[in-house]
Amino acid sequence: GQNIDQPTEMTATEGAIVQINCTYQTSGFNGLFWYQQHVGEAPTFLSYNVLDGLEEKGRFSSFLSRSKGYSYLLLKELQMKDSASYLCAVQDSNYQLIWGAGTKLIIKP
Amino acid sequence: TAGITQAPTSQILAAGRSMTLRCTQDMRHNAMYWYRQDLGLGLRLIHYSNTAGTTGKGEVPDGYSVSRANTDDFPLTLASAVPSQTSVYFCASSAGTGDTDTQYFGPGTRLTVL
């Protein structure tokens, strides 16, 4: 079966760095997406990885290791507005997105 | 640019009744999707359409139907609602279905079936 695993909840301090991990087992791999979702809102796109390595975009970076079935989202200089759920999704061999349940990130002052 | 709109924002529906959730995009995207999101679970694909005139079944299609008569609209119909269909429904679209085609989401419809 297809499976995406992420921690359910994480807590971090304003101004700090947090790493949210995602491991996956899917039928094929055509890319990995990270989305941010605030409470009561729609998911919004953050990053996309298809090759191994680190993709940096401002305060957010995303890493992929295809051989390990592993990705992480790194958030630097945390702000209160970063309190949200972070969703990991893998595009399988049929180009359908398989979604993790999301990681709720709580930022404390 | 409006992007993707969904209607209604929320709805309470009696079990056994039918309902159509509306979704419209103005980005001229070829592909559209319907997901449901339930607490503790990832987004689950209900139905999708890779291009106007075609539709396909996702992971959880039972009890739902869709149509794609044109590029912009992708309505989702519940023929006879059941309480297990209580959920938040998101419509999404992407330019294509390739590996770099990001999905963009509408604001969602919160449906409660009693």
Boltz contact constraints between the chains, C-beta under 6 A:
constraints:
  - contact:
      token1: [A, 30]
      token2: [B, 99]
      max_distance: 6.0
  - contact:
      token1: [A, 31]
      token2: [B, 99]
      max_distance: 6.0
  - contact:
      token1: [A, 42]
      token2: [B, 105]
      max_distance: 6.0
  - contact:
      token1: [A, 42]
      token2: [B, 107]
      max_distance: 6.0
  - contact:
      token1: [A, 42]
      token2: [B, 108]
      max_distance: 6.0
  - contact:
      token1: [A, 43]
      token2: [B, 105]
      max_distance: 6.0
  - contact:
      token1: [A, 45]
      token2: [B, 102]
      max_distance: 6.0
  - contact:
      token1: [A, 50]
      token2: [B, 99]
      max_distance: 6.0
  - contact:
      token1: [A, 95]
      token2: [B, 97]
      max_distance: 6.0
  - contact:
      token1: [A, 99]
      token2: [B, 42]
      max_distance: 6.0
  - contact:
      token1: [A, 99]
      token2: [B, 43]
      max_distance: 6.0
  - contact:
      token1: [A, 100]
      token2: [B, 42]
      max_distance: 6.0
  - contact:
      token1: [A, 101]
      token2: [B, 41]
      max_distance: 6.0
  - contact:
      token1: [A, 101]
      token2: [B, 42]
      max_distance: 6.0
